[in-house]
């Protein structure tokens, strides 16, 4: 019954910005409720990779997005957000949010949102 829904994807030009949001039902984006929360992406023909995530050990980013992407939570809205700046064509992918619930111990994925970076 935990559900995640991504939004905010779309088309951006190189150097532009997008803000992705993940809304949740049945779970709160806090460490009392989840063991992990974060964003992954999968480009066409490529393996899915973690972009940014929060665990008890802190926040980590893929080397390809460090300094450009920023993961945050809005506790009032119960959303997990990914601010993406200085976008590159290589950032084109389907972006997914993911949590590992402390209640169920299982991973839950959103349906994904397409991000396309092109001039």
Phi and psi restraints in degrees (value plus and minus 20) as a CYANA .aco file:
   2 UNK   PHI     -99.2   -59.2
   2 UNK   PSI     107.9   147.9
   3 UNK   PHI    -151.5  -111.5
   3 UNK   PSI     119.0   159.0
   4 UNK   PHI    -143.3  -103.3
   4 UNK   PSI     117.3   157.3
   5 UNK   PHI    -153.2  -113.2
   5 UNK   PSI      99.9   139.9
   6 UNK   PHI    -108.6   -68.6
   6 UNK   PSI     131.2   171.2
   7 UNK   PHI    -170.5  -130.5
   7 UNK   PSI     146.6   186.6
   8 UNK   PHI      81.7   121.7
   8 UNK   PSI     -25.3    14.7
   9 UNK   PHI     -91.1   -51.1
   9 UNK   PSI     148.9   188.9
  10 UNK   PHI     138.8   178.8
  10 UNK   PSI    -176.5  -136.5
  11 UNK   PHI    -121.4   -81.4
  11 UNK   PSI     112.4   152.4
  12 UNK   PHI    -155.5  -115.5
  12 UNK   PSI     133.0   173.0
  13 UNK   PHI    -105.7   -65.7
  13 UNK   PSI     134.3   174.3
  14 UNK   PHI     -73.4   -33.4
  14 UNK   PSI     115.8   155.8
  15 UNK   PHI      68.0   108.0
  15 UNK   PSI     -29.6    10.4
  16 UNK   PHI    -104.5   -64.5
  16 UNK   PSI    -192.0  -152.0
  17 UNK   PHI    -154.7  -114.7
  17 UNK   PSI     130.9   170.9
  18 UNK   PHI    -159.9  -119.9
  18 UNK   PSI     133.4   173.4
  19 UNK   PHI    -144.1  -104.1
  19 UNK   PSI      98.3   138.3
  20 UNK   PHI    -116.5   -76.5
  20 UNK   PSI     127.7   167.7
  21 UNK   PHI    -152.9  -112.9
  21 UNK   PSI     120.8   160.8
  22 UNK   PHI    -140.1  -100.1
  22 UNK   PSI      95.0   135.0
  23 UNK   PHI    -117.3   -77.3
  23 UNK   PSI     126.9   166.9
  24 UNK   PHI    -146.3  -106.3
  24 UNK   PSI     124.5   164.5
  25 UNK   PHI    -142.8  -102.8
  25 UNK   PSI     116.2   156.2
  26 UNK   PHI      63.6   103.6
  26 UNK   PSI     -15.3    24.7
  27 UNK   PHI    -175.4  -135.4
  27 UNK   PSI     129.9   169.9
  28 UNK   PHI    -131.2   -91.2
  28 UNK   PSI     117.9   157.9
  29 UNK   PHI     -98.0   -58.0
  29 UNK   PSI      48.8    88.8
  30 UNK   PHI    -162.6  -122.6
  30 UNK   PSI     134.6   174.6
  31 UNK   PHI     -89.6   -49.6
  31 UNK   PSI     -32.1     7.9
  32 UNK   PHI     -94.7   -54.7
  32 UNK   PSI     -39.0     1.0
  33 UNK   PHI    -129.8   -89.8
  33 UNK   PSI     -47.3    -7.3
  34 UNK   PHI    -152.5  -112.5
  34 UNK   PSI     130.5   170.5
  35 UNK   PHI    -109.6   -69.6
  35 UNK   PSI     -42.2    -2.2
  36 UNK   PHI    -173.3  -133.3
  36 UNK   PSI     123.3   163.3
  37 UNK   PHI    -164.2  -124.2
  37 UNK   PSI     121.7   161.7
  38 UNK   PHI     159.7   199.7
  38 UNK   PSI    -195.9  -155.9
  39 UNK   PHI    -139.6   -99.6
  39 UNK   PSI     117.4   157.4
  40 UNK   PHI    -141.7  -101.7
  40 UNK   PSI     144.6   184.6
  41 UNK   PHI    -163.5  -123.5
  41 UNK   PSI     134.1   174.1
  42 UNK   PHI    -159.2  -119.2
  42 UNK   PSI      91.8   131.8
  43 UNK   PHI    -101.5   -61.5
  43 UNK   PSI     137.3   177.3
  44 UNK   PHI     -77.3   -37.3
  44 UNK   PSI     106.1   146.1
  45 UNK   PHI      56.9    96.9
  45 UNK   PSI     -15.2    24.8
  46 UNK   PHI    -134.4   -94.4
  46 UNK   PSI     146.0   186.0
  47 UNK   PHI     -97.4   -57.4
  47 UNK   PSI     129.3   169.3
  48 UNK   PHI     -90.1   -50.1
  48 UNK   PSI     117.1   157.1
  49 UNK   PHI    -154.0  -114.0
  49 UNK   PSI     130.0   170.0
  50 UNK   PHI     -95.6   -55.6
  50 UNK   PSI     111.9   151.9
  51 UNK   PHI    -114.7   -74.7
  51 UNK   PSI     -69.1   -29.1
  52 UNK   PHI    -176.7  -136.7
  52 UNK   PSI     124.2   164.2
  53 UNK   PHI    -174.4  -134.4
  53 UNK   PSI     136.3   176.3
  54 UNK   PHI    -142.3  -102.3
  54 UNK   PSI     107.9   147.9
  55 UNK   PHI    -155.7  -115.7
  55 UNK   PSI    -194.8  -154.8
  56 UNK   PHI     -81.4   -41.4
  56 UNK   PSI     -44.3    -4.3
  57 UNK   PHI     -99.6   -59.6
  57 UNK   PSI     -27.3    12.7
  58 UNK   PHI     100.6   140.6
  58 UNK   PSI    -183.4  -143.4
  59 UNK   PHI    -123.6   -83.6
  59 UNK   PSI     116.7   156.7
  60 UNK   PHI    -155.0  -115.0
  60 UNK   PSI     133.3   173.3
  61 UNK   PHI    -150.4  -110.4
  61 UNK   PSI     128.4   168.4
  62 UNK   PHI     -83.2   -43.2
  62 UNK   PSI     124.8   164.8
  63 UNK   PHI     -78.9   -38.9
  63 UNK   PSI     -50.4   -10.4
  64 UNK   PHI     -90.1   -50.1
  64 UNK   PSI     -36.3     3.7
  65 UNK   PHI    -138.8   -98.8
  65 UNK   PSI     -22.3    17.7
  66 UNK   PHI     -78.0   -38.0
  66 UNK   PSI     113.6   153.6
  67 UNK   PHI      64.9   104.9
  67 UNK   PSI     -29.8    10.2
  68 UNK   PHI    -135.9   -95.9
  68 UNK   PSI     -58.4   -18.4
  69 UNK   PHI    -126.8   -86.8
  69 UNK   PSI     125.2   165.2
  70 UNK   PHI    -157.2  -117.2
  70 UNK   PSI     107.6   147.6
  71 UNK   PHI    -117.5   -77.5
  71 UNK   PSI     114.8   154.8
  72 UNK   PHI    -168.4  -128.4
  72 UNK   PSI     146.6   186.6
  73 UNK   PHI    -145.5  -105.5
  73 UNK   PSI     122.2   162.2
  74 UNK   PHI    -130.9   -90.9
  74 UNK   PSI      81.1   121.1
  75 UNK   PHI     -89.8   -49.8
  75 UNK   PSI     -50.1   -10.1
  76 UNK   PHI     -85.4   -45.4
  76 UNK   PSI     -56.6   -16.6
  77 UNK   PHI    -113.4   -73.4
  77 UNK   PSI     -29.8    10.2
  78 UNK   PHI      32.9    72.9
  78 UNK   PSI      33.9    73.9
  79 UNK   PHI    -145.5  -105.5
  79 UNK   PSI     133.3   173.3
  80 UNK   PHI    -135.6   -95.6
  80 UNK   PSI     106.2   146.2
  81 UNK   PHI    -139.8   -99.8
  81 UNK   PSI     131.3   171.3
  82 UNK   PHI    -148.6  -108.6
  82 UNK   PSI      88.3   128.3
  83 UNK   PHI    -106.7   -66.7
  83 UNK   PSI     101.4   141.4
  84 UNK   PHI    -135.2   -95.2
  84 UNK   PSI      96.2   136.2
  85 UNK   PHI    -137.1   -97.1
  85 UNK   PSI     143.5   183.5
  86 UNK   PHI      29.3    69.3
  86 UNK   PSI      29.4    69.4
  87 UNK   PHI     -83.8   -43.8
  87 UNK   PSI     125.5   165.5
  88 UNK   PHI    -140.4  -100.4
  88 UNK   PSI     135.0   175.0
  89 UNK   PHI     -74.7   -34.7
  89 UNK   PSI     -50.5   -10.5
  90 UNK   PHI     -87.4   -47.4
  90 UNK   PSI     -32.8     7.2
  91 UNK   PHI    -100.6   -60.6
  91 UNK   PSI     -27.3    12.7
  92 UNK   PHI     -80.8   -40.8
  92 UNK   PSI     104.1   144.1
  93 UNK   PHI    -197.5  -157.5
  93 UNK   PSI     150.2   190.2
  94 UNK   PHI    -108.6   -68.6
  94 UNK   PSI     107.7   147.7
  95 UNK   PHI    -124.4   -84.4
  95 UNK   PSI     113.2   153.2
  96 UNK   PHI    -142.9  -102.9
  96 UNK   PSI     120.9   160.9
  97 UNK   PHI    -117.1   -77.1
  97 UNK   PSI     134.0   174.0
  98 UNK   PHI    -167.5  -127.5
  98 UNK   PSI     121.2   161.2
  99 UNK   PHI    -151.5  -111.5
  99 UNK   PSI     133.4   173.4
 100 UNK   PHI    -133.0   -93.0
 100 UNK   PSI      92.2   132.2
 101 UNK   PHI     -97.8   -57.8
 101 UNK   PSI     115.7   155.7
 102 UNK   PHI     -92.2   -52.2
 102 UNK   PSI     -44.3    -4.3
 103 UNK   PHI     -92.6   -52.6
 103 UNK   PSI     -70.9   -30.9
 104 UNK   PHI    -115.9   -75.9
 104 UNK   PSI     -42.4    -2.4
 105 UNK   PHI      55.2    95.2
 105 UNK   PSI     -11.7    28.3
 106 UNK   PHI    -131.1   -91.1
 106 UNK   PSI     136.8   176.8
 107 UNK   PHI    -105.0   -65.0
 107 UNK   PSI     120.6   160.6
 108 UNK   PHI    -146.4  -106.4
 108 UNK   PSI     112.6   152.6
 109 UNK   PHI    -134.1   -94.1
 109 UNK   PSI     128.2   168.2
 110 UNK   PHI     -99.7   -59.7
 110 UNK   PSI     158.8   198.8
 111 UNK   PHI    -102.6   -62.6
 111 UNK   PSI     -35.1     4.9
 112 UNK   PHI      76.8   116.8
 112 UNK   PSI     130.8   170.8
 113 UNK   PHI    -156.4  -116.4
 113 UNK   PSI     115.5   155.5
 114 UNK   PHI     -99.8   -59.8
 114 UNK   PSI     111.4   151.4
 115 UNK   PHI    -138.7   -98.7
 115 UNK   PSI     104.2   144.2
 116 UNK   PHI    -143.3  -103.3
 116 UNK   PSI     105.5   145.5
 117 UNK   PHI    -135.1   -95.1
 117 UNK   PSI      91.9   131.9
 118 UNK   PHI    -178.6  -138.6
 118 UNK   PSI     126.5   166.5
